[in-house]
Structure formats: C-alpha cells, structure tokens
Amino acid sequence: MVAERAGEIRSIVCRVLEVDDGRLSDTALFIEDLGADSMKLLELLANLEIEFDVEVDESEFDRLVDLNGVYDVLGAALGR
C-alpha cells in the first residue's frame, strides 16, 4: 500500500513542509536539511492520518525524521 502511494506521500510531505520536490530525497532530514520544526512535523502526521485513515501511535513520532521514516511509520500503521 505504501509503495503504491509513494508519490502521493511525497506530495503531502512537500506540501506540508513547504519544500520543492527536488529538495526532498528519501534520506533528507526534515529538521536538519529542510528546516522543518516540530509543529510542521505534527501537521505532517495529522495530514497523513487523515489521508490514509489511520491512527499513528505517538511513540512513532520520533521516526518521522525523513521520507523513509514516513514510509515505515505508515506501513506499520497500515499493517503493511
């Protein structure tokens, strides 16, 4: 499910973090490399939960550091 919707996930991340797609790689760190703050990460989590109709446990928040982390967290929430 996550792999099938990777482009959509990427678009959500770019929109919420207000970065161009060209700056976003799978390993670009949201805070260190892209200048996001914790409020943006909370907004990202909320958008992902709404879009994918899942609830992500708050303990997973620390994994939302890059696009790979987002894929992993969503995959776990969706039961892969």
FENHU-V792150 format. One record per helix or strand of 3 or more residues. SS is the DSSP state (H for helix, E for strand). FROM is the first residue (numbers start at 0). LEN is the number of residues. If there is no record, write none. Layout:
SS/FROM/LEN, SS/FROM/LEN
//
This chain:
H/5/12, H/20/3, H/37/15, H/57/6, H/66/11
//
